[in-house]
Amino acid sequence: MSKQTAVEWLIEELGEYFPHEIGGIHLMVDRAKQMEKEQIIDARISSPITTGDIMLDKQEAEQYYNESYINEK
């Protein structure tokens, strides 16, 4: 089961309240999701993993993001 990010939650909420306007902010939403992804990956890289002091590299962090946050629909 994938986790829902804050941006994904916001999109759902905006779609409920403003179904006709949500299309007008599509580019901003995509940019916000990209920024959020980068923040999650950066946080994962800079935090030590539980098995020791080894830091994750960017590829492993992106894999973590994809496994945790990409919705399989």
C-alpha positions as CSV (number, residue, x, y, z in Angstrom):
1,M,0.0,0.0,0.0
2,S,1.4,3.4,-1.0
3,K,1.6,6.3,1.3
4,Q,-0.3,9.5,0.4
5,T,1.8,12.6,0.3
6,A,0.5,16.0,1.5
7,V,0.3,17.2,-2.1
8,E,-1.7,14.2,-3.2
9,W,-4.1,14.8,-0.3
10,L,-4.4,18.5,-1.3
11,I,-5.2,17.6,-4.9
12,E,-8.0,15.3,-3.8
13,E,-9.4,18.0,-1.5
14,L,-9.3,20.7,-4.1
15,G,-10.9,18.4,-6.6
16,E,-13.8,17.9,-4.2
17,Y,-14.4,21.6,-3.6
18,F,-13.3,23.1,-7.0
19,P,-13.9,20.4,-9.6
20,H,-13.9,22.8,-12.5
21,E,-10.9,24.9,-11.4
22,I,-8.5,22.0,-10.6
23,G,-7.4,21.7,-14.2
24,G,-6.2,25.3,-14.2
25,I,-3.6,24.6,-11.5
26,H,-2.3,21.3,-13.1
27,L,1.2,22.6,-13.8
28,M,1.6,24.1,-10.3
29,V,0.5,20.7,-8.8
30,D,3.0,18.8,-11.0
31,R,5.8,21.2,-9.9
32,A,4.7,20.9,-6.2
33,K,4.8,17.1,-6.5
34,Q,8.3,17.2,-8.0
35,M,9.5,19.5,-5.2
36,E,8.0,17.2,-2.6
37,K,9.7,14.2,-4.2
38,E,13.0,15.9,-4.1
39,Q,12.5,16.8,-0.5
40,I,11.6,13.3,0.5
41,I,14.6,11.9,-1.4
42,D,17.0,14.5,0.1
43,A,15.7,13.7,3.6
44,R,16.2,10.0,3.0
45,I,19.8,10.5,1.8
46,S,20.7,12.7,4.7
47,S,19.3,10.5,7.4
48,P,21.3,7.5,8.6
49,I,19.8,4.1,7.9
50,T,19.0,2.0,10.8
51,T,21.7,-0.6,10.1
52,G,24.6,1.8,10.7
53,D,26.0,5.2,9.8
54,I,26.1,4.5,6.1
55,M,24.1,7.2,4.1
56,L,21.9,6.1,1.3
57,D,22.9,7.2,-2.2
58,K,20.4,9.1,-4.5
59,Q,19.5,5.9,-6.4
60,E,18.5,4.0,-3.3
61,A,16.6,7.0,-2.0
62,E,14.7,7.4,-5.2
63,Q,13.9,3.7,-5.1
64,Y,12.6,4.2,-1.5
65,Y,10.4,7.1,-2.8
66,N,9.0,5.1,-5.7
67,E,8.2,2.1,-3.5
68,S,6.6,4.2,-0.7
69,Y,4.8,7.0,-2.6
70,I,4.1,6.1,-6.2
71,N,0.5,4.9,-6.4
72,E,-0.1,1.8,-8.5
73,K,-3.5,2.5,-10.1
